[in-house]
Amino acid sequence: MEYICGICGYNTRSLGEGLRCPSCGAPLEVLINRRWGIARSTPSMWRYETMLPRSRDVVTLGEGLTPIRRVGGVLIKDETRNPTRSYVDRGSSVLASNIYIDRAIISYAPDLSISLATYLARREIDLTVSVNGPVSSSNEIIEISRLGVRIIFGDLGPNIYYEDPYMIEGFKTISYEIYEQLGHVKRVCVPAEEGVLAYSIARGFKTLEELGIAQESPEIVATTTSHRGVVGMRDVLVKIGGVRIERIDDQDIVEAIIELSSRGIYMRPISATSYAFSKRVRDCVAVITGSEIKRAPYTNPRRIYSGSRVTELQKRIVEILSRTDRGMTAYEVWKRIGGDSSLRGVYTSIEALVRKGVLIETLSLRGSRKIKLYSVKR
């Protein structure tokens, strides 16, 4: 495989010297012969397979094809709709589809750890998460442990990294989706800690421009908190062009968190910065990168407990789905149940049954909308 720098053109066949370009410091990308095309019947980011590295065995949980909707007057790209409720799933899918190792070590980081753990579990790769700092979410650690992942405190030296070229390729698909869903947009607002996602989205749009698909790239606004230090990739973001950094104060962030939580979207403070900025500017798409609430959609088969308790609501759901040969959405199941059960309760029960291996979840398209259908495993 060959790798290339999207800024200066440096290329190499080895990552032995690191994941960054030695000339300009930009993350390296996978060098492939790209062709713009959309497999419209594919309800995931793999509808852009001609823009992605080829793989003998695609590992997918239906990531991508997330909705763009208007909330509070702002167009949001809702990445909380991904399998582990984070944009990271896009990169994890591409990496897991192209990695051929038996053992992996990753450093603990919010969103990244649970996403990689989920996708690498599908490949039955023995994974260790190295915790060498504060744990920001006990919920996330619990979900990681449910996947049968080994959690070790201390710096073990990872062999998989957030800015791996295959991760970058997955992140670029956000750009492809925005272009497919909206055509040309003036600007896209992206939360930034290190700036890797903002860089990837900028490169995604630049790629469309280079292929002659899009006439010009939108401005990328990388938003961060007012009290954060320097955004790690600031110099690289300046070099790529068309990217600027904006700092958001705590009051605006808290107001954004409260407003979006009332719409059922729960997020970490950094993720709320894009929405807070877009409320002021309006003429942009705000990428909501991930949810504060984590739940792994996949359980390692070795960790399924067949003797676990089944609630009365879960029994009713299985009974309803057993009577049909076609899959049903959670909403359709809820309507069939009626009575006092809440829609949220039905969703939660169905997720639990999928994790236990009782129900099967499949993705389908209704028009341009991605939906999940559930059926009993037979």
JONORVEN-V880355 format. One record per residue. N is the residue number from 1. RES is the residue in one small letter. SS is DSSP state (helix for helix, strand for strand, loop for the rest). PHI is phi in degrees with one decimal (* if undefined). Layout:
# JONORVEN-V880355
N,RES,SS,PHI  N,RES,SS,PHI
This chain:
# JONORVEN-V880355
1,m,loop,*  2,e,loop,-116.6  3,y,strand,-125.5  4,i,strand,-139.7  5,c,strand,-89.6  6,g,loop,-74.5  7,i,loop,-99.8  8,c,loop,-105.9  9,g,loop,89.2  10,y,loop,-55.5  11,n,strand,-136.6  12,t,strand,-155.7  13,r,loop,-98.4  14,s,loop,-135.3  15,l,loop,-101.4  16,g,loop,-61.1  17,e,loop,-92.3  18,g,loop,120.8  19,l,loop,-92.6  20,r,strand,-108.1  21,c,loop,-65.4  22,p,loop,-70.1  23,s,loop,-89.9  24,c,loop,-122.2  25,g,loop,85.4  26,a,loop,-77.1  27,p,strand,-62.0  28,l,strand,-75.4  29,e,strand,-118.3  30,v,strand,-81.1  31,l,loop,-86.6  32,i,loop,-137.3  33,n,loop,-85.9  34,r,loop,-87.6  35,r,loop,-140.7  36,w,loop,-72.9  37,g,loop,-164.5  38,i,loop,-127.2  39,a,loop,-84.1  40,r,loop,-65.6  41,s,loop,-86.1  42,t,loop,-91.5  43,p,loop,-87.9  44,s,loop,-158.0  45,m,helix,-66.9  46,w,helix,-73.2  47,r,helix,-65.7  48,y,helix,-103.7  49,e,helix,-60.3  50,t,helix,-76.6  51,m,helix,-104.8  52,l,loop,-117.7  53,p,loop,-58.1  54,r,loop,-70.6  55,s,loop,-138.4  56,r,loop,-72.9  57,d,loop,-144.8  58,v,loop,-71.3  59,v,loop,-101.5  60,t,loop,-137.6  61,l,loop,-120.2  62,g,loop,87.1  63,e,loop,-67.2  64,g,loop,85.1  65,l,loop,51.7  66,t,loop,-76.8  67,p,loop,-74.5  68,i,strand,-110.0  69,r,strand,-141.3  70,r,strand,-94.7  71,v,strand,-129.4  72,g,loop,57.4  73,g,loop,82.6  74,v,strand,-114.3  75,l,strand,-79.0  76,i,strand,-116.3  77,k,strand,-99.0  78,d,strand,-90.9  79,e,helix,-77.5  80,t,helix,-69.5  81,r,helix,-86.4  82,n,loop,-75.6  83,p,loop,-53.1  84,t,loop,-101.3  85,r,loop,69.0  86,s,strand,-153.3  87,y,loop,-60.0  88,v,helix,-58.5  89,d,helix,-55.7  90,r,helix,-62.2  91,g,helix,-67.9  92,s,helix,-61.9  93,s,helix,-64.5  94,v,helix,-67.0  95,l,helix,-64.9  96,a,helix,-62.5  97,s,helix,-77.5  98,n,helix,-126.9  99,i,loop,-106.5  100,y,loop,-131.4  101,i,loop,-134.8  102,d,loop,-93.3  103,r,strand,-131.3  104,a,strand,-138.1  105,i,strand,-127.9  106,i,strand,-127.9  107,s,strand,-83.5  108,y,loop,-62.7  109,a,loop,-154.6  110,p,loop,-54.5  111,d,loop,72.7  112,l,helix,-64.1  113,s,helix,-63.0  114,i,helix,-68.2  115,s,helix,-67.5  116,l,helix,-62.6  117,a,helix,-60.3  118,t,helix,-64.6  119,y,helix,-76.4  120,l,helix,-68.9  121,a,helix,-62.7  122,r,helix,-65.0  123,r,loop,-91.6  124,e,loop,54.6  125,i,loop,-85.4  126,d,strand,-69.4  127,l,strand,-118.0  128,t,strand,-120.3  129,v,strand,-102.3  130,s,strand,-94.9  131,v,strand,-101.8  132,n,loop,-128.8  133,g,loop,173.9  134,p,loop,-67.2  135,v,loop,-92.3  136,s,loop,-84.8  137,s,loop,-147.3  138,s,helix,-67.3  139,n,helix,-58.2  140,e,helix,-67.4  141,i,helix,-62.8  142,i,helix,-60.8  143,e,helix,-64.9  144,i,helix,-62.6  145,s,helix,-65.0  146,r,helix,-65.4  147,l,loop,-83.8  148,g,loop,79.3  149,v,loop,-83.0  150,r,strand,-81.2  151,i,strand,-113.4  152,i,strand,-123.0  153,f,strand,-90.8  154,g,loop,127.0  155,d,loop,-91.5  156,l,loop,-92.2  157,g,loop,84.3  158,p,loop,-69.0  159,n,loop,-118.0  160,i,loop,-132.0  161,y,loop,-128.5  162,y,loop,-57.1  163,e,loop,-96.6  164,d,loop,-57.0  165,p,helix,-53.5  166,y,helix,-70.7  167,m,helix,-64.0  168,i,helix,-57.1  169,e,helix,-61.8  170,g,helix,-66.8  171,f,helix,-62.7  172,k,helix,-60.0  173,t,helix,-64.4  174,i,helix,-59.9  175,s,helix,-62.8  176,y,helix,-62.3  177,e,helix,-67.8  178,i,helix,-59.9  179,y,helix,-65.6  180,e,helix,-64.1  181,q,helix,-78.8  182,l,helix,-124.2  183,g,loop,74.7  184,h,loop,-72.7  185,v,loop,-123.6  186,k,loop,-74.2  187,r,strand,-152.7  188,v,strand,-126.5  189,c,strand,-105.2  190,v,strand,-129.9  191,p,strand,-60.3  192,a,loop,-138.4  193,e,loop,-105.7  194,e,loop,-89.4  195,g,loop,101.1  196,v,helix,-64.5  197,l,helix,-66.4  198,a,helix,-59.5  199,y,helix,-61.8  200,s,helix,-62.9  201,i,helix,-66.3  202,a,helix,-60.8  203,r,helix,-67.5  204,g,helix,-61.2  205,f,helix,-68.4  206,k,helix,-62.0  207,t,helix,-63.1  208,l,helix,-62.0  209,e,helix,-67.5  210,e,helix,-63.5  211,l,loop,-80.6  212,g,loop,79.5  213,i,loop,-83.1  214,a,loop,-105.1  215,q,loop,-72.2  216,e,loop,-154.2  217,s,loop,-90.8  218,p,loop,-73.0  219,e,strand,-70.8  220,i,strand,-105.4  221,v,strand,-106.2  222,a,strand,-91.5  223,t,strand,-103.3  224,t,strand,-144.3  225,t,strand,-77.1  226,s,loop,-66.4  227,h,loop,-95.7  228,r,loop,-76.5  229,g,loop,-72.5  230,v,loop,-68.6  231,v,loop,-63.7  232,g,loop,-50.3  233,m,loop,-103.2  234,r,helix,-53.6  235,d,helix,-63.9  236,v,helix,-67.9  237,l,helix,-63.1  238,v,helix,-65.8  239,k,helix,-66.3  240,i,helix,-70.3  241,g,loop,83.6  242,g,loop,75.4  243,v,strand,-125.7  244,r,strand,-134.0  245,i,strand,-110.9  246,e,strand,-124.9  247,r,strand,-103.5  248,i,strand,-115.3  249,d,loop,-80.6  250,d,helix,-61.4  251,q,helix,-61.8  252,d,helix,-64.1  253,i,helix,-65.7  254,v,helix,-62.5  255,e,helix,-62.2  256,a,helix,-66.5  257,i,helix,-61.0  258,i,helix,-64.8  259,e,helix,-63.8  260,l,helix,-72.5  261,s,helix,-64.4  262,s,loop,-69.6  263,r,loop,-100.5  264,g,loop,83.6  265,i,loop,-112.8  266,y,loop,-113.3  267,m,loop,-144.1  268,r,loop,-74.4  269,p,helix,-53.3  270,i,helix,-61.6  271,s,helix,-69.1  272,a,helix,-76.9  273,t,helix,-63.9  274,s,helix,-66.2  275,y,helix,-68.3  276,a,helix,-59.7  277,f,helix,-67.4  278,s,helix,-66.4  279,k,helix,-62.3  280,r,helix,-83.3  281,v,helix,-94.1  282,r,loop,72.9  283,d,loop,-80.0  284,c,loop,-162.7  285,v,strand,-102.5  286,a,strand,-96.3  287,v,strand,-85.2  288,i,strand,-93.1  289,t,loop,-75.0  290,g,strand,-173.9  291,s,loop,-95.8  292,e,loop,-69.6  293,i,loop,-92.7  294,k,loop,-111.5  295,r,loop,-154.1  296,a,loop,-71.3  297,p,loop,-79.8  298,y,loop,-131.1  299,t,loop,-113.6  300,n,loop,-54.0  301,p,helix,-51.9  302,r,helix,-71.1  303,r,helix,-109.4  304,i,loop,-80.7  305,y,loop,-103.7  306,s,loop,-65.2  307,g,loop,-90.1  308,s,loop,-68.0  309,r,loop,-68.3  310,v,loop,-113.0  311,t,loop,-78.5  312,e,helix,-63.1  313,l,helix,-64.2  314,q,helix,-63.5  315,k,helix,-61.4  316,r,helix,-65.8  317,i,helix,-63.1  318,v,helix,-62.6  319,e,helix,-61.4  320,i,helix,-65.3  321,l,helix,-70.7  322,s,helix,-70.9  323,r,loop,-89.1  324,t,loop,-129.2  325,d,loop,-88.3  326,r,loop,-103.6  327,g,loop,-73.1  328,m,strand,-127.8  329,t,loop,-77.6  330,a,helix,-60.6  331,y,helix,-64.3  332,e,helix,-64.7  333,v,helix,-63.5  334,w,helix,-60.2  335,k,helix,-63.5  336,r,helix,-69.2  337,i,helix,-69.2  338,g,loop,65.2  339,g,loop,70.3  340,d,loop,-93.7  341,s,loop,-69.1  342,s,loop,-84.0  343,l,helix,-62.5  344,r,helix,-61.4  345,g,helix,-64.1  346,v,helix,-66.4  347,y,helix,-56.9  348,t,helix,-62.3  349,s,helix,-66.6  350,i,helix,-64.9  351,e,helix,-58.3  352,a,helix,-64.2  353,l,helix,-69.3  354,v,helix,-65.6  355,r,helix,-67.0  356,k,helix,-80.7  357,g,loop,85.9  358,v,loop,-81.0  359,l,strand,-110.1  360,i,strand,-111.4  361,e,strand,-105.9  362,t,strand,-127.4  363,l,strand,-104.1  364,s,strand,-146.6  365,l,strand,-113.7  366,r,strand,-116.0  367,g,loop,67.9  368,s,loop,-101.3  369,r,strand,-98.9  370,k,strand,-82.5  371,i,strand,-128.7  372,k,strand,-107.1  373,l,strand,-113.2  374,y,strand,-120.8  375,s,strand,-145.8  376,v,strand,-80.2  377,k,loop,-70.2  378,r,loop,-111.8
